[in-house]
Amino acid sequence: MIITQKDNLDRVIFEIIMENSGAIFGKNGIANFLAKILQNRGSSKNPDTKFLEKLDNNAIHLSVASGKETITIHTSFLKEKQKTALKLLKELLTFPNFSKDAFNKTKQEIEATIQRKQTDFDYIASINLNKTTFKNTPLQYPTIGENINFKLNDIKNHFQNFFIKENITFVVGGNYDEINFDEFIDIFPNGTKQPIPFFEPKQENIEIIKPTEQAYIYFNAPYNVSKKDRYKAKLASFILGAGGFGSRIMEEIRVKNGFAYSAYARNEFTNHSNLLKGHMQTKLENEKDAIDKLKNVIENFVENGVTQDEFIQAKQFLIGSEPLRNETLNQKLAKLFNQYYNGYEKNYYEKELKMIENISLKELNKFIKNHNEILKLSFSVVKK
């Protein structure tokens, strides 16, 4: 698949997105490790700083990131540097630096990052929520991994098995010259595109004791919304907890009762799971009251829906702020890719705004009432 967006500014974005290759495929943390070794260790022809200096000298930005489902190789550069940028990218992917030295340096960097995160209590609460509710699935592990118990050959195998022709999507934007995509496709072997597994969260709670001065509360619940109804969920969840100040959760938990410094809830719809998820941060003594109030707010939301005033304000905000989410080339390209990747029709997001504009209060509240699975809340709490 090739996704393009032209403009007249003198810069280019070129991405190769490897679908069905991310963190839920392969060993714990291996996709992230592969991404880091590609980003930081250069090619076998120009290892480490030699390759990075060539990028810097030509003002070429390169990053590689692993998500749960994909690995994205992102480059951006001035139009005049297109030939050099694509040549270097082709070199990196044709001759990746899978040396023992590159493996050891990357391992040390990732292990140091994992160690630093042990004092980030938001991170601890978040990963333990997944560890509990997605136990015995790939989602129980953070994308970065929990430990590195694989070998260099495992990295090579992940690259060979998942960087295949069948997984490639190109995303190109800006004022670019003609690109020979076949030169990149020919780098990779044929293979079999693995299906994306789907995971349902279990309803379980966990408490983690740490030397903290406040409670960090993360929660999730299943949110089994069909693709055709996701615009309804977007509007509903904006009112419930994604809209910041003015949202139901923030108003009830922070503004009216002072139980939390922050309180949010949002949708996370992917090919591998559909969730309502959120977090709160409270004083230690307010932890139980904050959780009880959150449950009460969501129960009331499901039972009684939203008010006319909430409904009108949320619609106005979502429709009125949409131009701000289409300002940059990165934003435009991300929307085009998400539209393709999620199987939406052409110009879906423009049509989504129309659907939000035309939905009635009665229809939205019926949708909310029909999704009482969001009452199956699980909590992960870091506390003293």
Secondary structure, 3 states (H helix, E strand, C coil): CEEEEECCCCEEEEEEEECCCCCCCCCCCHHHHHHHHHHHCEECCCECHHHHHHHHHCCCEEEEEECCCCEEEEEEEEHHHHHHHHHHHHHHHHCECCCHHHHHHHHHHHHHHHHHHHHCHHHHHHHHHHHHHCCCCHHHCCCCCCCCCCCHHHHHHHHHHHCCHHHEEEEEEECCCCCCHHHHHCCCCCCCCCCCCCCCCCCCCEEEECCCCEEEEEEEEECCCCHHHHHHHHHHHHHHHHCCCCCHHHHHHHHHCCCCCEEEEEEEECCCCEEEEEEEEEEHHHHHHHHHHHHHHHHHHHHHCCCHHHHHHHHHHHHHCHHHHHCCHHHHHHHHHHHHHCCCCCCHHHHHHHHHHHCCHHHHHHHHHCCHHHHCCEEEEEEC
